[in-house]
Amino acid sequence: MHHIGEHHSIIPVIQNLGLMNQCLIHQSLNLGLLYEAKQLQRLDDDLAWLLQKAAGFNFISAIADGKTLLVGEGNLSFALSIAKKKRINPAKLVASTYEAKSNLSEAAASNASHLRMLGATVLHGVDATKLSHALGSWRFDNIAFQFPHVGSREPEEGRNPNFILIRDFLKSAYQQLKPGGQVLISAVDSPHYQGAFQFEEAGELAGFKPPVSYPFEPSDYPGYNHTMTNDNEGALNSHDEFRTWIFKR
């Protein structure tokens, strides 16, 4: 199956449609056709989404602008790899772990020190489902959660506990976003995981538009070694295909 991102010839077509639609929006406004202008604006939003899909996705490009919060970082190796990227300003990066500082592994403590030396902010004991408790009124352009997993199979509220985690995280993240901000969640790309997380339903309950997803390639991040809470075996070690889901209000 081919993804739209593989068909770059469609990009000029979408761009031309966007320009034509912009002209129609202006003409509608000039004629006082407000309802029609609103309908065309919705089409414009759809075309912008389609253009983004066709152009492909780059995680670093997606978070390069503005302030970024990374939650559930575990050993902080992803945050450190991100901070070393040329397009990333470490001073605009806030990396957080669920674990308290006293419970960090040796690797996590070392990565935390390195991040702070680069100028990033590192926080510990941050619950991704209760971000305001640790972050207060801080607002971010990007909030990212890499491979969330509760490490349990016990149902909560009659649902998969991973769905509850994602739903509650998205609700919490919604309150910490700046206008136009986005949430990025990377996870294993498989029917099992998607069935557990139910990203679209969780996003809708949290107030987000339906998410758009793109392939995620861990090898693009040297030194990244994912670890899971209550589990020694990370997702990167036992799976081959991954995706990043992007949520916007």
C-alpha positions as a printed NumPy array, in Angstrom:
array([[  0.   ,   0.   ,   0.   ],
       [  1.313,   3.446,  -0.903],
       [  1.023,   6.382,   1.477],
       [  0.195,   9.793,   0.122],
       [  3.606,  11.013,   1.278],
       [  5.164,   8.862,  -1.445],
       [  3.377,  10.773,  -4.233],
       [  5.175,  14.109,  -4.256],
       [  3.714,  14.968,  -7.691],
       [  0.44 ,  15.751,  -5.947],
       [  1.983,  18.608,  -3.964],
       [  1.794,  21.258,  -6.785],
       [ -1.821,  20.272,  -7.434],
       [ -2.742,  20.817,  -3.777],
       [ -0.851,  24.126,  -3.713],
       [ -2.696,  25.384,  -6.804],
       [ -6.044,  24.343,  -5.337],
       [ -5.116,  26.212,  -2.164],
       [ -4.337,  29.405,  -4.097],
       [ -7.599,  29.164,  -6.032],
       [ -9.514,  28.568,  -2.827],
       [ -7.902,  31.609,  -1.18 ],
       [ -9.093,  33.757,  -4.103],
       [-12.617,  32.369,  -3.69 ],
       [-12.534,  33.154,   0.039],
       [-11.586,  36.79 ,  -0.641],
       [-14.229,  37.12 ,  -3.343],
       [-16.889,  35.668,  -1.039],
       [-15.968,  38.111,   1.721],
       [-16.051,  41.039,  -0.702],
       [-19.547,  39.993,  -1.783],
       [-20.707,  39.605,   1.798],
       [-21.142,  35.832,   1.465],
       [-19.976,  35.006,   4.971],
       [-21.462,  31.504,   5.146],
       [-19.815,  30.544,   1.854],
       [-16.519,  32.031,   3.035],
       [-16.656,  29.888,   6.178],
       [-17.305,  26.772,   4.095],
       [-14.355,  27.603,   1.866],
       [-12.188,  28.184,   4.93 ],
       [-12.946,  24.634,   6.057],
       [-11.85 ,  23.431,   2.634],
       [ -8.686,  25.496,   3.052],
       [ -7.979,  23.712,   6.355],
       [ -8.473,  20.346,   4.64 ],
       [ -6.102,  21.322,   1.837],
       [ -3.475,  22.42 ,   4.375],
       [ -3.793,  19.035,   6.121],
       [ -3.503,  17.221,   2.778],
       [ -0.425,  19.238,   1.831],
       [  1.246,  18.368,   5.125],
       [  0.48 ,  14.692,   4.55 ],
       [  1.823,  14.765,   0.993],
       [  5.013,  16.568,   1.985],
       [  5.882,  13.903,   4.528],
       [  6.885,  14.299,   8.148],
       [ 10.05 ,  15.076,  10.062],
       [  9.853,  14.995,  13.854],
       [ 12.623,  17.56 ,  14.318],
       [ 11.054,  19.976,  11.835],
       [  7.723,  19.547,  13.603],
       [  9.1  ,  20.7  ,  16.968],
       [ 11.937,  22.998,  15.823],
       [  9.882,  26.145,  16.382],
       [  8.706,  27.201,  19.809],
       [  8.967,  25.59 ,  23.229],
       [  8.796,  21.806,  23.558],
       [  7.898,  19.591,  26.509],
       [  8.917,  15.92 ,  26.517],
       [  7.078,  13.755,  29.054],
       [  7.625,  10.205,  30.294],
       [ 11.246,  10.333,  29.182],
       [ 12.514,   7.381,  31.21 ],
       [ 16.272,   7.373,  30.665],
       [ 16.176,  10.776,  28.86 ],
       [ 18.103,   9.391,  25.881],
       [ 15.503,  10.65 ,  23.4  ],
       [ 15.581,  14.137,  24.92 ],
       [ 19.37 ,  14.186,  24.761],
       [ 19.389,  13.055,  21.128],
       [ 16.827,  15.766,  20.313],
       [ 18.825,  18.435,  22.145],
       [ 21.894,  17.669,  20.023],
       [ 20.077,  18.24 ,  16.723],
       [ 21.207,  21.346,  14.839],
       [ 17.707,  22.769,  14.433],
       [ 16.827,  22.408,  18.119],
       [ 17.559,  25.121,  20.679],
       [ 18.081,  23.205,  23.963],
       [ 17.054,  26.295,  25.94 ],
       [ 13.532,  25.812,  24.575],
       [ 13.434,  22.16 ,  25.572],
       [ 11.887,  20.858,  28.806],
       [ 12.45 ,  17.133,  29.413],
       [ 10.619,  15.351,  32.21 ],
       [ 10.545,  11.919,  33.804],
       [  7.8  ,  10.2  ,  35.755],
       [ 10.445,   8.857,  38.113],
       [ 11.616,  11.002,  40.999],
       [ 15.219,  12.202,  40.886],
       [ 16.185,   9.706,  43.623],
       [ 14.844,   6.807,  41.516],
       [ 16.674,   7.603,  38.282],
       [ 18.914,   4.977,  36.748],
       [ 22.59 ,   5.778,  36.376],
       [ 22.097,   6.34 ,  32.635],
       [ 19.125,   8.655,  33.212],
       [ 21.013,  10.705,  35.806],
       [ 23.97 ,  11.066,  33.422],
       [ 21.696,  12.112,  30.542],
       [ 19.925,  14.617,  32.8  ],
       [ 23.251,  16.245,  33.671],
       [ 24.249,  16.401,  30.005],
       [ 20.91 ,  17.971,  29.069],
       [ 21.3  ,  20.667,  31.701],
       [ 24.828,  21.389,  30.46 ],
       [ 23.381,  21.944,  26.982],
       [ 20.888,  24.427,  28.423],
       [ 17.756,  22.286,  28.585],
       [ 15.418,  22.169,  31.581],
       [ 15.002,  18.746,  33.216],
       [ 12.189,  17.942,  35.652],
       [ 11.48 ,  14.786,  37.641],
       [  8.38 ,  13.3  ,  39.249],
       [  6.12 ,  14.669,  36.5  ],
       [  2.855,  12.764,  35.942],
       [  1.898,  13.065,  32.264],
       [ -1.794,  12.905,  33.197],
       [ -1.479,  15.772,  35.709],
       [  0.914,  18.17 ,  34.026],
       [ -0.442,  21.283,  35.715],
       [  0.686,  19.928,  39.098],
       [  4.324,  20.247,  38.02 ],
       [  4.121,  22.917,  35.317],
       [  1.469,  25.316,  36.58 ],
       [  0.778,  27.985,  33.979],
       [  3.645,  27.015,  31.66 ],
       [  2.503,  26.738,  28.053],
       [  4.184,  24.898,  25.175],
       [  4.074,  24.849,  21.394],
       [  4.822,  21.116,  21.34 ],
       [  4.245,  18.349,  23.868],
       [  5.661,  14.912,  23.026],
       [  5.212,  11.51 ,  24.661],
       [  7.39 ,   8.722,  23.272],
       [  5.953,   5.202,  23.483],
       [  3.574,   5.63 ,  26.415],
       [  2.652,   2.401,  28.181],
       [  1.298,   1.731,  31.654],
       [  3.055,  -1.624,  32.078],
       [ -0.206,  -3.225,  33.24 ],
       [ -3.092,  -5.163,  31.716],
       [ -5.588,  -4.521,  34.508],
       [ -8.661,  -2.72 ,  33.07 ],
       [ -9.518,   0.766,  34.288],
       [-13.048,   2.141,  34.007],
       [-13.804,  -0.989,  31.988],
       [-11.249,   0.01 ,  29.325],
       [ -7.678,  -0.85 ,  28.391],
       [ -5.454,   1.063,  30.846],
       [ -3.377,   2.415,  27.948],
       [ -6.461,   4.099,  26.498],
       [ -7.1  ,   5.726,  29.884],
       [ -3.462,   6.873,  29.994],
       [ -3.645,   8.452,  26.536],
       [ -7.037,  10.058,  27.197],
       [ -5.931,  11.575,  30.504],
       [ -2.568,  12.673,  29.088],
       [ -4.254,  14.427,  26.155],
       [ -6.722,  16.159,  28.479],
       [ -3.843,  17.358,  30.627],
       [ -1.685,  18.378,  27.644],
       [ -4.593,  20.318,  26.12 ],
       [ -4.42 ,  22.742,  29.047],
       [ -0.662,  23.278,  28.668],
       [ -0.674,  24.077,  24.945],
       [ -0.255,  27.515,  23.444],
       [ -2.75 ,  28.509,  20.712],
       [ -1.827,  26.55 ,  17.596],
       [  0.184,  24.064,  19.637],
       [  0.343,  20.327,  19.024],
       [  0.769,  17.032,  20.857],
       [  2.934,  14.264,  19.386],
       [  2.667,  10.645,  20.52 ],
       [  4.944,   7.968,  19.072],
       [  3.92 ,   4.332,  19.42 ],
       [  4.306,   0.921,  17.85 ],
       [  2.511,   0.755,  14.499],
       [  0.374,  -2.357,  14.853],
       [ -3.359,  -3.166,  15.096],
       [ -2.806,  -4.435,  18.655],
       [ -1.326,  -1.164,  19.908],
       [ -3.776,   1.015,  17.995],
       [ -6.605,  -1.061,  19.44 ],
       [ -5.231,  -0.54 ,  22.93 ],
       [ -4.673,   3.21 ,  22.629],
       [ -7.719,   4.174,  20.502],
       [ -6.026,   7.454,  19.55 ],
       [ -8.958,   9.012,  17.696],
       [-11.451,   8.409,  20.501],
       [ -8.997,   9.559,  23.172],
       [ -8.226,  12.706,  21.189],
       [-11.886,  13.516,  20.64 ],
       [-12.648,  13.139,  24.346],
       [ -9.78 ,  15.519,  25.117],
       [-11.017,  18.134,  22.652],
       [ -8.608,  17.53 ,  19.755],
       [ -9.276,  17.163,  16.044],
       [ -8.743,  13.655,  14.587],
       [ -4.987,  12.965,  14.659],
       [ -2.743,  12.645,  11.617],
       [ -0.037,   9.965,  11.761],
       [  3.349,   9.523,  10.123],
       [  6.082,   6.871,  10.224],
       [  8.652,   7.339,  13.009],
       [ 12.23 ,   6.117,  12.515],
       [ 14.145,   5.613,  15.807],
       [ 17.472,   5.263,  13.975],
       [ 17.288,   8.989,  13.181],
       [ 18.106,   9.647,  16.853],
       [ 21.604,   8.426,  17.756],
       [ 21.873,   7.187,  21.322],
       [ 18.115,   6.769,  21.726],
       [ 17.416,   3.677,  23.8  ],
       [ 13.794,   3.453,  24.884],
       [ 12.899,   1.969,  28.269],
       [  9.448,   1.304,  29.673],
       [  8.178,   1.783,  33.202],
       [  8.109,  -1.548,  35.095],
       [  9.685,  -3.297,  32.114],
       [ 13.261,  -3.857,  31.027],
       [ 12.31 ,  -4.478,  27.391],
       [ 11.566,  -1.283,  25.469],
       [  9.32 ,  -1.017,  22.421],
       [ 12.271,  -0.359,  20.094],
       [ 13.812,  -3.722,  20.944],
       [ 10.781,  -5.852,  20.199],
       [  9.102,  -4.11 ,  17.225],
       [ 10.077,  -2.831,  13.797],
       [  7.433,  -0.321,  12.715],
       [  6.481,   2.867,  14.537],
       [  4.342,   5.951,  13.956],
       [  3.895,   9.417,  15.424],
       [  0.336,  10.676,  15.911],
       [ -0.112,  14.46 ,  15.883],
       [ -3.031,  16.05 ,  17.719],
       [ -4.163,  19.643,  17.182],
       [ -7.024,  21.604,  18.653]])
